[in-house]
Amino acid sequence: MKFLIAAADTGTYGFTLLDDDGQAIATGRQYPDKAAALAVVADMMREIGSAEIEERTEPAEPVAPTGPGGTPPSRTVRGEPDLARIGRSGIPPV
């Protein structure tokens, strides 16, 4: 990985973090001078090893439909209970 420091037409400086293949991983904001951009890069290089990971990937739990009294609705086919709801016999298919 490497940091690419670049000057903008506005006279500000910014940086981009590139992976080994040259693809941009992160882009910093613009800083008023080169020294400020380099200081932020130095801070990142020092602190990156102690960075924490905040996981926000847990899917929301699905809400099951409920019948009266908060119980799952009863499904029957010709008076017989729905096997998907009560489970199968446990015998593997042939």
N, C-alpha and C positions, 0 to 999 in steps of 0.2 A: 504494500500500500504506500501511497505517497500523497502529500498535500501539494496542490498546485496553487501558487499565489499569482493573482492576475490584477492588472490595473484596468479600471473602467474608464470610459470616455469622460466621465464626470470628475475624474481626478481622485476617486476613491479606490480602495483596494479590497479584494475579497479572496476567498479560498474555496477550493473544491477538494474533497477527499476522494481519491481514485483507488480502485482495487488494482490488483496485479495485471488485469487485462485492459486497464485504462478506462473502465466504466465508472461513471460518477456514483459514489455511494451517498455523499452528503455535500451540501453547499452551504457555506456560511454567509452571513449578511455582509454588506459593504461597510468598511471602516474608513475613517477620515485620512489615515496615512498607512504606509507600509508597516511601520513599527507596531501599530495597533493590531493589524492583521496577524503579524508574526507572533505577537504576544499571546493572542488567542490560540493560535496553532500550538505554541509551546505549552500552554496550559492544558490543551486537549491531549497532547502527547504524554504529559505527566500524569494526568488523571484518568485516562481511558481504561487503564488496568483495574481501577477500583469502581468502574461504572456498574450500576445495578441494572437488573432487568425487571421491568414491570410488565407482567403478562396480562393482556386484556383479550385473550383468545377463547375464554370459556364460553361455550354457546349457552344461550338462554334455555332454561328448562321448558320443555313443551307443556302446555296446559291441557290436561285431559278433559274431555267433555264430561259433564256430570249430570246426573238425573236428580230427581227430588231427593232431598236429604243429603246431597253431596256425594252420593255413590255413583260409580260409573253406570251409564245406562245399560239396561239388560237387552241383549240382542238374541233373538231366537230365530231359528229357521224351522218352520212347521212344528213349533212347540219344543224343539230341541235347543239346548244352549249352544251359543256360538263357541266352537272349539278354540278359536284364536284367542278368546278372552279367558277361557279356563285352562288352556294348555292342551298339549297333545299327550298321547299315551306313553311317549318316551321310546317307542320302538323305532329304530332308524328305518328309513325307506329302503326298499329292495332295489 
